[in-house]
Amino acid sequence: MTDLMKGIRMGVDIGGTFTDVVLEKDGQQFSTKVLTTYIAPENAIIDGMHQVCIKASISPSQIGQIIHGTTLATNALIERNGAKTALITTQGFRDVIEMRTESRFEQYDLNLSLPEPLLPRQQRYTVNERVSAKGEVYHALDKAEVQALAEQIKTAGYESVAVGLLHSYLNDSHERLIRDVLNEIVPEVMVSISSEVSPQMREYERFNTVVANAYIKPLMKSYLGRLYGRLRDEGVGCNVFLMHSGGGIISIESASEFPVRLVESGPAGGAVFAATIAARYGLDKVLSFDMGGTTAKICLINNQTPKTSRVFEVARTYRFKKGSGMPISIPVIDMVEIGAGGGSLAHVDSMRQIRVGPESAGSEPGPACYGRGGARPAVTDADLVLGKLDPANFAGGSISLQTEDSERALVSELGSKLNMDAQTAAYGLVEVVDENMANAARVHAVENGEDLADYTMIAFGGAAPLHAGRLCEKLGVDRLLVPVGAGVGSAIGFLRAPFSFEANRSVFMRLSDFDTSMISGLLSELEQEARGFVKRCDKAAEILSEFKVYMRYSGQGWEIPVVLSSEQAKKPDMQTFKRLFEEDYRALFGRIVDGMDIEITVWAVNATTPSEPVEQAIELDRADAAPVENRRVMFDPALGVEQSANVVLRKNMEFGQTVDGPAAITEDETTVIVPASREAIMQSDGCIDMRVRAS
């Protein structure tokens, strides 16, 4: 591969509405948005690839690397359209994924609706075996029993099998035996074992995770195979990598084996993108706001590093209620879904209140204004009626928006029921969306002990710049950055992400029983495992190791992450572990608990390639006003009135030029709305820097 080809990289993000494609060549970015093709998602990728190649004046064969993120895994879990899957578990634990935990996310709701398990009871099988909580074999697994069960699996015609046994994260011998037998008797069936997918304590989360992995594995393996083949047919001979939920990149082979790690891949790319901008401006407290066509998410980024977690939920029955979804236990960037995307549909509920989402128009048929047969109003319809969007220049002019169709849908679904005209209905719709997002952001910040007034917002995604200014007004956030390429931010984030993989394991230990040699051996083993995955992506790369342990006071139900330095991991010391835990615990909860033993439950090592150095932005002062392209009437939700607003083309702005609100700064992939309370300046790196107006 030539140096030129290595320098040409492409990022691809498949969203619920749009597929974003970004090509980087010689420091320049070329991007496009195409409607997602649900039946064959690879078609949209090929279409977008040709568009950016034409813009960059290259052929597809010159692309040196492709990094891809997708919502396909998430959608398969939400829509329940995965493979025919069986679960094999320990006798007596067949119903764990249905019984859930004792937690009630809505304590006083007598009609509580819990999510159905991914697999019905008749697809869950048991074997007579038992491993203790210390990893000792109490009851050995009978191979003949497994062979008989494998024949049942074969007869029933399953495509995939999940294996989750009690305490297998400590001793995986029985799970491996089951996999070996299945591979021998039904080699066409794909097998996922929990000791590889999620080797952590808590059966409910671990069983759910391995079931989810098995459920989407045939679908994702087939899709990735088709994509790889189509790219080869187009003359693309480079490697294809996948963005995983933890904010790093893995090989296409690893992604095919562990597709559950792709569930939050798109939003993770966005968080990496925001962290890069934070580093460029030296910001230690950033609120990442990602709003696309289907969903919106926020992430707290402290010290230029996104907050991470090891459990998250998908397919919530109550959209904003923690505990109402299916828990997935994998390393993930910690984000909260805070509202709707541009395609989310609105309706009036039984209390005569406007509700938005979770149903989305997607790309087929799309919002009413797309003119593709959509009859119900979406957030994009409301933005159009309020003057935020130019109907002739949406998505770079590739889609002509029909204002009359939006008005008709708003009156039909909302106005006729609430005695409102189209504009008032649109005003109500966007205020509901913005307030929902603001409220969820406040709650997320409080849960993490943060005050958002100290934060800078970074907004990206096709719809975020339309709503970010209003969101800042509601949250009391003084500063907003909208980077270059904000409309395709997640795809750009893929190109900024390092190769990385986190290996983790549950081994319970009290500090009073601190075993130095065991800890050193365990962390060394996890480090080798994680580094092995990264080496599959780039054998010659420098690899860094990051160590983390999850600790709690004895008797508590959940842990907090404690970061170890390389020296602390290689020479573990009980007093050091205690000091680090107490420092983090005090920072979170304000006090420590004297005299109580401390426990370690999970050990994790993340292997990663070094992040690329970020050039610091030179922040500019106000200069001349940016040239005004034209003017249009725009409704200001904060004031509740229409105003005449300037329209500025972002490509015509020079560094240091300013725009006073109310105004719209337009580009191909999005539009930045500057409220009357704000002013914006074009910074030296092309970022739109929006702040509260001085007067």
C-alpha positions as semicolon CSV with decimal commas, in nm:
position;residue;x (nm);y (nm);z (nm)
1;M;0,000;0,000;0,000
2;T;0,140;0,342;-0,095
3;D;0,175;0,629;0,151
4;L;-0,085;0,818;-0,053
5;M;-0,340;0,539;-0,007
6;K;-0,268;0,518;0,366
7;G;-0,341;0,890;0,387
8;I;-0,686;0,858;0,226
9;R;-0,934;0,734;0,487
10;M;-1,312;0,704;0,489
11;G;-1,553;0,705;0,784
12;V;-1,907;0,569;0,744
13;D;-2,193;0,602;0,995
14;I;-2,524;0,430;0,926
15;G;-2,799;0,609;1,117
16;G;-3,171;0,549;1,140
17;T;-3,242;0,816;0,877
18;F;-2,916;0,910;0,704
19;T;-2,593;0,733;0,620
20;D;-2,301;0,975;0,665
21;V;-1,982;0,932;0,463
22;V;-1,664;1,134;0,521
23;L;-1,342;1,110;0,318
24;E;-1,014;1,261;0,435
25;K;-0,741;1,336;0,181
26;D;-0,433;1,554;0,234
27;G;-0,591;1,721;0,536
28;Q;-0,915;1,800;0,353
29;Q;-1,259;1,656;0,430
30;F;-1,524;1,562;0,175
31;S;-1,860;1,451;0,307
32;T;-2,213;1,360;0,208
33;K;-2,540;1,240;0,358
34;V;-2,755;0,981;0,179
35;L;-3,079;0,826;0,295
36;T;-3,025;0,493;0,471
37;T;-3,134;0,192;0,266
38;Y;-3,285;-0,045;0,523
39;I;-3,312;-0,360;0,312
40;A;-2,947;-0,346;0,203
41;P;-2,755;-0,084;0,408
42;E;-2,441;-0,142;0,204
43;N;-2,613;0,023;-0,096
44;A;-2,617;0,362;0,079
45;I;-2,250;0,321;0,170
46;I;-2,149;0,251;-0,191
47;D;-2,359;0,546;-0,312
48;G;-2,204;0,781;-0,055
49;M;-1,855;0,649;-0,126
50;H;-1,884;0,734;-0,496
51;Q;-2,014;1,083;-0,413
52;V;-1,720;1,172;-0,186
53;C;-1,469;1,015;-0,425
54;I;-1,598;1,238;-0,704
55;K;-1,568;1,542;-0,475
56;A;-1,210;1,443;-0,386
57;S;-1,118;1,358;-0,747
58;I;-1,003;1,005;-0,664
59;S;-1,116;0,652;-0,748
60;P;-1,247;0,415;-0,476
61;S;-0,937;0,198;-0,524
62;Q;-0,724;0,477;-0,375
63;I;-0,897;0,461;-0,035
64;G;-0,644;0,330;0,218
65;Q;-0,869;0,260;0,518
66;I;-1,240;0,245;0,600
67;I;-1,384;0,278;0,952
68;H;-1,750;0,197;0,994
69;G;-2,014;0,236;1,263
70;T;-2,374;0,129;1,243
71;T;-2,709;0,116;1,423
72;L;-2,799;-0,218;1,261
73;A;-2,719;-0,416;1,577
74;T;-2,928;-0,182;1,793
75;N;-3,220;-0,186;1,551
76;A;-3,219;-0,567;1,536
77;L;-3,252;-0,583;1,915
78;I;-3,522;-0,315;1,929
79;E;-3,725;-0,456;1,641
80;R;-3,667;-0,821;1,744
81;N;-3,566;-0,929;1,394
82;G;-3,252;-1,128;1,478
83;A;-3,174;-1,493;1,417
84;K;-3,357;-1,794;1,556
85;T;-3,155;-1,837;1,875
86;A;-3,136;-2,083;2,165
87;L;-2,995;-2,031;2,514
88;I;-2,819;-2,310;2,703
89;T;-2,780;-2,243;3,074
90;T;-2,739;-2,417;3,410
91;Q;-3,030;-2,623;3,541
92;G;-3,251;-2,403;3,757
93;F;-3,153;-2,078;3,581
94;R;-3,363;-2,109;3,268
95;D;-3,581;-1,810;3,357
96;V;-3,316;-1,562;3,473
97;I;-3,354;-1,338;3,165
98;E;-3,732;-1,326;3,226
99;M;-3,730;-1,286;3,605
100;R;-3,487;-0,991;3,576
101;T;-3,392;-0,832;3,910
102;E;-3,596;-0,708;4,203
103;S;-3,564;-0,346;4,085
104;R;-3,883;-0,164;3,981
105;F;-3,797;0,136;3,768
106;E;-4,147;0,285;3,824
107;Q;-4,227;0,196;4,183
108;Y;-4,593;0,299;4,200
109;D;-4,709;0,199;3,851
110;L;-4,952;-0,089;3,899
111;N;-4,961;-0,152;3,524
112;L;-4,584;-0,164;3,483
113;S;-4,482;-0,294;3,142
114;L;-4,154;-0,487;3,152
115;P;-3,962;-0,566;2,834
116;E;-4,012;-0,918;2,710
117;P;-3,701;-1,138;2,717
118;L;-3,526;-1,170;2,383
119;L;-3,592;-1,545;2,378
120;P;-3,921;-1,714;2,480
121;R;-3,906;-1,996;2,735
122;Q;-3,930;-2,277;2,481
123;Q;-3,601;-2,157;2,327
124;R;-3,413;-2,180;2,657
125;Y;-3,247;-2,513;2,750
126;T;-3,061;-2,635;3,059
127;V;-2,777;-2,873;3,139
128;N;-2,705;-3,042;3,472
129;E;-2,379;-2,882;3,588
130;R;-2,262;-2,650;3,864
131;V;-1,955;-2,432;3,921
132;S;-1,915;-2,256;4,257
133;A;-1,868;-1,884;4,319
134;K;-1,497;-1,961;4,358
135;G;-1,471;-2,140;4,023
136;E;-1,467;-2,493;4,167
137;V;-1,656;-2,767;3,980
138;Y;-1,928;-2,897;4,210
139;H;-2,106;-3,105;3,945
140;A;-1,919;-3,200;3,628
141;L;-2,090;-3,162;3,291
142;D;-2,180;-3,489;3,117
143;K;-2,068;-3,476;2,754
144;A;-2,337;-3,727;2,652
145;E;-2,604;-3,490;2,786
146;V;-2,460;-3,208;2,575
147;Q;-2,452;-3,431;2,266
148;A;-2,820;-3,515;2,312
149;L;-2,902;-3,147;2,351
150;A;-2,702;-3,065;2,037
151;E;-2,921;-3,308;1,842
152;Q;-3,229;-3,119;1,967
153;I;-3,072;-2,791;1,856
154;K;-3,006;-2,941;1,513
155;T;-3,360;-3,076;1,476
156;A;-3,518;-2,744;1,582
157;G;-3,324;-2,556;1,311
158;Y;-3,158;-2,289;1,522
159;E;-2,920;-2,046;1,352
160;S;-2,737;-1,935;1,664
161;V;-2,681;-2,055;2,022
162;A;-2,593;-1,856;2,334
163;V;-2,424;-2,040;2,620
164;G;-2,440;-1,881;2,966
165;L;-2,361;-2,097;3,269
166;L;-2,348;-2,006;3,637
167;H;-2,010;-1,860;3,745
168;S;-1,850;-1,939;3,407
169;Y;-1,660;-1,610;3,426
170;L;-1,439;-1,788;3,683
171;N;-1,424;-2,130;3,517
172;D;-1,516;-2,153;3,148
173;S;-1,442;-2,525;3,096
174;H;-1,809;-2,627;3,076
175;E;-1,900;-2,351;2,830
176;R;-1,609;-2,446;2,607
177;L;-1,712;-2,811;2,617
178;I;-2,064;-2,718;2,503
179;R;-1,922;-2,508;2,219
180;D;-1,693;-2,791;2,107
181;V;-1,982;-3,039;2,098
182;L;-2,208;-2,797;1,908
183;N;-1,932;-2,726;1,655
184;E;-1,896;-3,099;1,600
185;I;-2,264;-3,193;1,568
186;V;-2,414;-2,871;1,420
187;P;-2,119;-2,689;1,261
188;E;-2,349;-2,456;1,067
189;V;-2,481;-2,300;1,391
190;M;-2,301;-1,996;1,534
191;V;-2,210;-2,021;1,903
192;S;-2,148;-1,742;2,158
193;I;-2,024;-1,819;2,509
194;S;-2,064;-1,573;2,795
195;S;-1,711;-1,630;2,929
196;E;-1,581;-1,464;2,612
197;V;-1,859;-1,215;2,537
198;S;-1,895;-1,076;2,892
199;P;-1,691;-1,258;3,161
200;Q;-1,849;-1,065;3,451
201;M;-2,057;-1,141;3,759
202;R;-2,436;-1,085;3,774
203;E;-2,615;-1,355;3,576
204;Y;-2,904;-1,143;3,450
205;E;-2,678;-0,892;3,274
206;R;-2,431;-1,157;3,153
207;F;-2,699;-1,390;3,015
208;N;-2,873;-1,099;2,841
209;T;-2,547;-0,991;2,682
210;V;-2,452;-1,331;2,544
211;V;-2,809;-1,384;2,419
212;A;-2,801;-1,046;2,243
213;N;-2,464;-1,131;2,087
214;A;-2,593;-1,465;1,956
215;Y;-2,921;-1,309;1,840
216;I;-2,755;-1,051;1,612
217;K;-2,443;-1,249;1,517
218;P;-2,578;-1,412;1,195
219;L;-2,731;-1,082;1,082
220;M;-2,413;-0,879;1,141
221;K;-2,182;-1,146;1,003
222;S;-2,392;-1,162;0,686
223;Y;-2,404;-0,783;0,653
224;L;-2,030;-0,735;0,711
225;G;-1,957;-1,010;0,460
226;R;-2,181;-0,848;0,197
227;L;-2,028;-0,506;0,261
228;Y;-1,676;-0,643;0,230
229;G;-1,771;-0,816;-0,097
230;R;-1,938;-0,506;-0,244
231;L;-1,635;-0,294;-0,161
232;R;-1,409;-0,545;-0,332
233;D;-1,637;-0,539;-0,637
234;E;-1,597;-0,160;-0,646
235;G;-1,217;-0,196;-0,648
236;V;-1,166;-0,108;-0,280
237;G;-0,886;-0,331;-0,150
238;C;-0,814;-0,167;0,188
239;N;-0,888;-0,299;0,537
240;V;-1,230;-0,232;0,692
241;F;-1,253;-0,167;1,066
242;L;-1,551;-0,122;1,298
243;M;-1,612;0,134;1,570
244;H;-1,710;-0,031;1,899
245;S;-1,919;0,103;2,185
246;G;-1,618;0,176;2,404
247;G;-1,486;0,444;2,171
248;G;-1,220;0,244;1,985
249;I;-1,172;0,050;1,662
250;I;-1,165;-0,327;1,615
251;S;-1,109;-0,553;1,317
252;I;-1,396;-0,676;1,104
253;E;-1,321;-1,032;1,226
254;S;-1,354;-0,930;1,593
255;A;-1,672;-0,736;1,515
256;S;-1,821;-1,044;1,347
257;E;-1,752;-1,256;1,658
258;F;-1,865;-0,995;1,913
259;P;-2,128;-0,785;1,732
260;V;-2,288;-0,685;2,063
261;R;-1,990;-0,451;2,107
262;L;-2,120;-0,252;1,809
263;V;-2,455;-0,164;1,967
264;E;-2,354;0,195;2,054
265;S;-2,090;0,237;1,783
266;G;-2,235;0,545;1,611
267;P;-2,287;0,756;1,926
268;A;-1,945;0,645;2,053
269;G;-1,787;0,797;1,742
270;G;-1,965;1,122;1,819
271;A;-1,826;1,128;2,172
272;V;-1,473;1,075;2,036
273;F;-1,533;1,363;1,792
274;A;-1,642;1,592;2,077
275;A;-1,344;1,488;2,291
276;T;-1,111;1,585;2,005
277;I;-1,268;1,932;1,986
278;A;-1,244;1,964;2,366
279;A;-0,871;1,885;2,346
280;R;-0,825;2,141;2,068
281;Y;-0,974;2,414;2,289
282;G;-0,826;2,291;2,617
283;L;-1,172;2,237;2,770
284;D;-1,196;2,010;3,076
285;K;-1,576;2,017;3,112
286;V;-1,775;1,947;2,797
287;L;-2,133;1,841;2,731
288;S;-2,148;1,647;2,404
289;F;-2,485;1,686;2,228
290;D;-2,552;1,452;1,935
291;M;-2,890;1,478;1,762
292;G;-2,950;1,297;1,436
293;G;-3,252;1,185;1,245
294;T;-3,374;0,923;1,493
295;T;-3,225;0,980;1,840
296;A;-3,040;1,236;2,050
297;K;-2,776;1,163;2,311
298;I;-2,555;1,353;2,552
299;C;-2,224;1,256;2,709
300;L;-2,020;1,422;2,983
301;I;-1,656;1,465;2,877
302;N;-1,416;1,552;3,158
303;N;-1,047;1,621;3,097
304;Q;-1,103;1,548;2,725
305;T;-1,207;1,190;2,802
306;P;-1,566;1,064;2,762
307;K;-1,721;0,907;3,072
308;T;-1,738;0,528;3,039
309;S;-1,948;0,251;3,187
310;R;-1,965;-0,128;3,165
311;V;-2,345;-0,171;3,154
312;F;-2,605;0,009;2,944
313;E;-2,958;-0,056;2,823
314;V;-3,123;-0,097;2,486
315;A;-3,488;-0,130;2,384
316;R;-3,635;0,055;2,683
317;T;-4,010;0,016;2,723
318;Y;-4,016;0,354;2,899
319;R;-3,785;0,566;2,686
320;F;-3,617;0,770;2,961
321;K;-3,650;0,525;3,252
322;K;-3,331;0,357;3,365
323;G;-3,407;-0,010;3,433
324;S;-3,684;-0,042;3,174
325;G;-3,463;-0,186;2,902
326;M;-3,244;-0,482;2,823
327;P;-2,907;-0,455;3,004
328;I;-2,595;-0,515;2,797
329;S;-2,276;-0,571;2,996
330;I;-1,987;-0,452;2,778
331;P;-1,743;-0,157;2,792
332;V;-1,929;0,147;2,660
333;I;-1,906;0,526;2,653
334;D;-2,166;0,638;2,905
335;M;-2,438;0,832;2,725
336;V;-2,799;0,909;2,801
337;E;-3,073;0,926;2,541
338;I;-3,229;1,265;2,592
339;G;-3,505;1,303;2,339
340;A;-3,593;1,273;1,979
341;G;-3,425;1,308;1,644
342;G;-3,537;1,505;1,344
343;G;-3,757;1,218;1,226
344;S;-3,931;1,151;1,560
345;L;-4,308;1,169;1,528
346;A;-4,545;1,375;1,742
347;H;-4,894;1,297;1,869
348;V;-5,147;1,415;2,127
349;D;-5,198;1,179;2,421
350;S;-5,509;1,110;2,629
351;M;-5,426;1,406;2,857
352;R;-5,426;1,639;2,554
353;Q;-5,049;1,687;2,581
354;I;-4,805;1,690;2,290
355;R;-4,574;1,388;2,298
356;V;-4,276;1,327;2,070
357;G;-4,125;0,985;1,992
358;P;-4,013;0,719;2,038
359;E;-4,158;0,625;1,697
360;S;-3,956;0,771;1,411
361;A;-4,033;0,834;1,046
362;G;-3,679;0,722;0,961
363;S;-3,584;0,756;0,597
364;E;-3,885;0,559;0,467
365;P;-4,116;0,747;0,434
366;G;-3,941;1,018;0,639
367;P;-4,104;1,336;0,780
368;A;-4,408;1,475;0,600
369;C;-4,198;1,749;0,437
370;Y;-3,990;1,490;0,247
371;G;-4,289;1,434;0,018
372;R;-4,248;1,057;0,035
373;G;-4,589;0,975;0,179
374;G;-4,534;1,061;0,544
375;A;-4,856;1,199;0,691
376;R;-4,759;1,251;1,056
377;P;-4,556;1,551;1,180
378;A;-4,193;1,501;1,281
379;V;-3,950;1,737;1,453
380;T;-3,809;1,832;1,111
381;D;-4,157;1,943;1,002
382;A;-4,181;2,174;1,303
383;D;-3,831;2,315;1,239
384;L;-3,929;2,386;0,879
385;V;-4,252;2,567;0,969
386;L;-4,068;2,778;1,229
387;G;-3,825;2,898;0,961
388;K;-3,516;2,714;1,085
389;L;-3,469;2,526;0,757
390;D;-3,442;2,640;0,397
391;P;-3,676;2,411;0,199
392;A;-3,465;2,447;-0,117
393;N;-3,127;2,366;0,043
394;F;-3,186;2,077;0,282
395;A;-2,909;1,813;0,281
396;G;-2,712;2,017;0,029
397;G;-3,017;2,052;-0,194
398;S;-3,054;1,676;-0,244
399;I;-3,398;1,680;-0,078
400;S;-3,658;1,947;-0,154
401;L;-3,877;2,008;0,154
402;Q;-4,251;2,065;0,117
403;T;-4,366;2,327;0,372
404;E;-4,733;2,275;0,285
405;D;-4,712;1,906;0,369
406;S;-4,556;1,990;0,707
407;E;-4,830;2,241;0,787
408;R;-5,098;1,992;0,686
409;A;-4,950;1,719;0,907
410;L;-4,910;1,953;1,207
411;V;-5,270;2,073;1,185
412;S;-5,407;1,723;1,127
413;E;-5,229;1,550;1,417
414;L;-5,185;1,834;1,667
415;G;-5,365;2,154;1,569
416;S;-5,710;2,006;1,508
417;K;-5,705;1,837;1,849
418;L;-5,566;2,132;2,045
419;N;-5,722;2,422;1,850
420;M;-5,388;2,548;1,714
421;D;-5,268;2,673;1,379
422;A;-4,964;2,509;1,215
423;Q;-4,709;2,753;1,359
424;T;-4,839;2,724;1,716
425;A;-4,843;2,345;1,687
426;A;-4,483;2,354;1,561
427;Y;-4,385;2,585;1,849
428;G;-4,540;2,344;2,100
429;L;-4,370;2,045;1,939
430;V;-4,017;2,189;1,948
431;E;-4,060;2,323;2,302
432;V;-4,163;1,975;2,419
433;V;-3,858;1,824;2,248
434;D;-3,617;2,086;2,378
435;E;-3,752;2,074;2,733
436;N;-3,739;1,694;2,739
437;M;-3,375;1,708;2,632
438;A;-3,290;1,983;2,881
439;N;-3,459;1,802;3,169
440;A;-3,287;1,472;3,095
441;A;-2,951;1,654;3,069
442;R;-3,008;1,813;3,412
443;V;-3,087;1,477;3,569
444;H;-2,782;1,312;3,409
445;A;-2,559;1,590;3,539
446;V;-2,699;1,568;3,893
447;E;-2,653;1,189;3,894
448;N;-2,285;1,250;3,818
449;G;-2,245;1,533;4,069
450;E;-2,195;1,799;3,802
451;D;-2,324;2,153;3,744
452;L;-2,386;2,215;3,374
453;A;-2,335;2,589;3,417
454;D;-1,961;2,512;3,426
455;Y;-1,974;2,323;3,096
456;T;-1,926;2,405;2,729
457;M;-2,163;2,233;2,487
458;I;-2,030;2,078;2,166
459;A;-2,312;2,007;1,920
460;F;-2,306;1,781;1,615
461;G;-2,534;1,557;1,413
462;G;-2,771;1,680;1,147
463;A;-3,033;1,818;1,389
464;A;-2,825;1,924;1,692
465;P;-2,714;2,269;1,566
466;L;-3,081;2,351;1,503
467;H;-3,168;2,295;1,870
468;A;-2,841;2,347;2,061
469;G;-2,875;2,722;2,105
470;R;-3,218;2,687;2,264
471;L;-3,091;2,399;2,477
472;C;-2,810;2,620;2,609
473;E;-3,066;2,886;2,701
474;K;-3,266;2,632;2,900
475;L;-2,962;2,479;3,073
476;G;-2,781;2,803;3,151
477;V;-2,481;2,696;2,942
478;D;-2,294;3,006;2,824
479;R;-2,082;2,862;2,543
480;L;-2,157;2,639;2,245
481;L;-1,916;2,506;1,983
482;V;-2,036;2,373;1,647
483;P;-1,733;2,217;1,474
484;V;-1,660;2,190;1,105
485;G;-1,839;1,881;0,973
486;A;-2,090;1,883;1,260
487;G;-2,360;1,729;1,041
488;V;-2,144;1,417;0,997
489;G;-1,969;1,435;1,335
490;S;-1,987;1,067;1,426
491;A;-1,828;0,963;1,097
492;I;-1,545;1,211;1,156
493;G;-1,510;1,072;1,508
494;F;-1,444;0,726;1,362
495;L;-1,137;0,870;1,190
496;R;-1,011;1,013;1,521
497;A;-1,060;0,699;1,729
498;P;-0,769;0,476;1,833
499;F;-0,752;0,100;1,786
500;S;-0,856;-0,035;2,124
501;F;-1,009;-0,329;2,306
502;E;-1,100;-0,375;2,673
503;A;-1,066;-0,714;2,840
504;N;-1,237;-0,757;3,176
505;R;-1,312;-1,030;3,427
506;S;-1,500;-1,070;3,753
507;V;-1,285;-1,201;4,037
508;F;-1,418;-1,112;4,381
509;M;-1,164;-1,001;4,641
510;R;-1,178;-0,809;4,970
511;L;-0,893;-0,574;5,051
512;S;-0,855;-0,763;5,379
513;D;-0,766;-1,069;5,162
514;F;-0,540;-0,874;4,924
515;D;-0,337;-1,118;4,712
516;T;-0,053;-0,935;4,539
517;S;0,070;-1,220;4,320
518;M;-0,280;-1,316;4,205
519;I;-0,360;-0,954;4,114
520;S;-0,037;-0,912;3,917
521;G;-0,102;-1,234;3,725
522;L;-0,466;-1,148;3,651
523;L;-0,392;-0,798;3,522
524;S;-0,101;-0,930;3,314
525;E;-0,328;-1,194;3,158
526;L;-0,598;-0,937;3,079
527;E;-0,337;-0,705;2,930
528;Q;-0,213;-0,976;2,694
529;E;-0,570;-1,058;2,589
530;A;-0,656;-0,694;2,514
531;R;-0,329;-0,626;2,332
532;G;-0,387;-0,935;2,117
533;F;-0,710;-0,787;1,978
534;V;-0,538;-0,457;1,898
535;K;-0,247;-0,631;1,724
536;R;-0,496;-0,794;1,486
537;C;-0,574;-0,442;1,360
538;D;-0,218;-0,308;1,340
539;K;0,075;-0,537;1,416
540;A;0,330;-0,254;1,411
541;A;0,141;-0,002;1,624
542;E;0,253;0,123;1,962
543;I;0,008;-0,007;2,224
544;L;-0,067;0,155;2,561
545;S;-0,238;-0,024;2,851
546;E;-0,496;0,136;3,080
547;F;-0,589;-0,040;3,405
548;K;-0,912;-0,010;3,599
549;V;-1,073;-0,191;3,895
550;Y;-1,432;-0,168;4,014
551;M;-1,462;-0,132;4,391
552;R;-1,731;-0,089;4,657
553;Y;-1,785;-0,108;5,029
554;S;-1,881;-0,451;5,158
555;G;-2,257;-0,497;5,131
556;Q;-2,312;-0,237;4,860
557;G;-2,483;-0,343;4,537
558;W;-2,277;-0,155;4,279
559;E;-1,919;-0,044;4,228
560;I;-1,730;0,265;4,120
561;P;-1,440;0,255;3,870
562;V;-1,092;0,324;4,008
563;V;-0,811;0,394;3,761
564;L;-0,464;0,248;3,825
565;S;-0,137;0,365;3,676
566;S;0,081;0,109;3,499
567;E;0,316;0,104;3,799
568;Q;0,027;0,053;4,044
569;A;-0,103;-0,236;3,834
570;K;0,232;-0,410;3,802
571;K;0,319;-0,364;4,173
572;P;-0,022;-0,375;4,345
573;D;-0,037;-0,247;4,701
574;M;-0,339;-0,272;4,933
575;Q;-0,296;0,074;5,088
576;T;-0,268;0,233;4,742
577;F;-0,589;0,061;4,626
578;K;-0,768;0,181;4,941
579;R;-0,645;0,539;4,902
580;L;-0,749;0,560;4,537
581;F;-1,093;0,417;4,612
582;E;-1,156;0,657;4,901
583;E;-1,048;0,957;4,692
584;D;-1,293;0,867;4,413
585;Y;-1,571;0,770;4,655
586;R;-1,540;1,100;4,842
587;A;-1,546;1,295;4,514
588;L;-1,871;1,121;4,415
589;F;-2,058;1,104;4,746
590;G;-1,894;1,365;4,966
591;R;-1,776;1,126;5,238
592;I;-1,620;0,786;5,302
593;V;-1,738;0,507;5,532
594;D;-1,481;0,441;5,804
595;G;-1,425;0,092;5,939
596;M;-1,594;-0,097;5,653
597;D;-1,410;-0,348;5,437
598;I;-1,369;-0,271;5,065
599;E;-1,434;-0,519;4,784
600;I;-1,308;-0,550;4,427
601;T;-1,548;-0,718;4,184
602;V;-1,426;-0,649;3,829
603;W;-1,077;-0,606;3,681
604;A;-1,031;-0,441;3,340
605;V;-0,745;-0,360;3,104
606;N;-0,793;-0,146;2,794
607;A;-0,525;-0,174;2,526
608;T;-0,517;0,123;2,292
609;T;-0,301;0,290;2,034
610;P;-0,197;0,648;2,122
611;S;-0,437;0,922;2,020
612;E;-0,322;1,149;1,743
613;P;-0,179;1,482;1,870
614;V;-0,433;1,764;1,848
615;E;-0,328;2,108;1,728
616;Q;-0,445;2,378;1,969
617;A;-0,694;2,628;1,830
618;I;-0,608;2,997;1,845
619;E;-0,916;3,169;1,986
620;L;-1,003;3,490;1,802
621;D;-1,175;3,809;1,915
622;R;-1,471;3,969;1,740
623;A;-1,397;4,118;1,401
624;D;-1,626;4,233;1,119
625;A;-1,976;4,097;1,072
626;A;-2,005;3,801;0,837
627;P;-2,160;3,870;0,495
628;V;-2,537;3,822;0,490
629;E;-2,667;3,605;0,207
630;N;-3,034;3,691;0,261
631;R;-3,297;3,725;0,532
632;R;-3,593;3,514;0,635
633;V;-3,862;3,510;0,902
634;M;-3,776;3,280;1,192
635;F;-3,977;3,204;1,506
636;D;-3,787;3,246;1,835
637;P;-3,920;2,997;2,096
638;A;-3,760;3,188;2,387
639;L;-3,951;3,504;2,297
640;G;-4,255;3,339;2,141
641;V;-4,254;3,571;1,840
642;E;-4,145;3,581;1,477
643;Q;-3,834;3,780;1,393
644;S;-3,649;3,877;1,078
645;A;-3,324;3,678;1,085
646;N;-3,003;3,701;0,884
647;V;-2,899;3,399;0,679
648;V;-2,523;3,345;0,653
649;L;-2,342;3,083;0,446
650;R;-2,082;2,913;0,662
651;K;-1,850;2,859;0,365
652;N;-1,840;3,238;0,309
653;M;-1,742;3,323;0,668
654;E;-1,383;3,421;0,738
655;F;-1,195;3,360;1,060
656;G;-1,298;3,607;1,330
657;Q;-1,617;3,718;1,155
658;T;-1,928;3,737;1,373
659;V;-2,300;3,672;1,348
660;D;-2,547;3,825;1,594
661;G;-2,873;3,644;1,663
662;P;-3,134;3,591;1,548
663;A;-2,964;3,424;1,254
664;A;-2,917;3,099;1,066
665;I;-2,571;2,983;0,956
666;T;-2,628;2,729;0,679
667;E;-2,415;2,452;0,527
668;D;-2,484;2,134;0,331
669;E;-2,525;1,891;0,623
670;T;-2,691;2,110;0,888
671;T;-2,797;2,461;0,993
672;V;-2,672;2,646;1,302
673;I;-2,949;2,851;1,463
674;V;-2,820;3,156;1,657
675;P;-3,096;3,270;1,899
676;A;-3,153;3,639;1,968
677;S;-2,977;3,596;2,304
678;R;-2,651;3,474;2,144
679;E;-2,369;3,584;1,918
680;A;-2,136;3,364;1,715
681;I;-1,779;3,396;1,593
682;M;-1,588;3,186;1,338
683;Q;-1,280;3,056;1,518
684;S;-0,941;2,984;1,360
685;D;-1,020;2,615;1,306
686;G;-1,361;2,686;1,149
687;C;-1,567;2,618;1,463
688;I;-1,875;2,832;1,519
689;D;-1,823;2,962;1,875
690;M;-2,159;3,078;2,014
691;R;-2,184;3,271;2,341
692;V;-2,429;3,489;2,535
693;R;-2,449;3,835;2,375
694;A;-2,263;4,106;2,562
695;S;-2,562;4,337;2,542
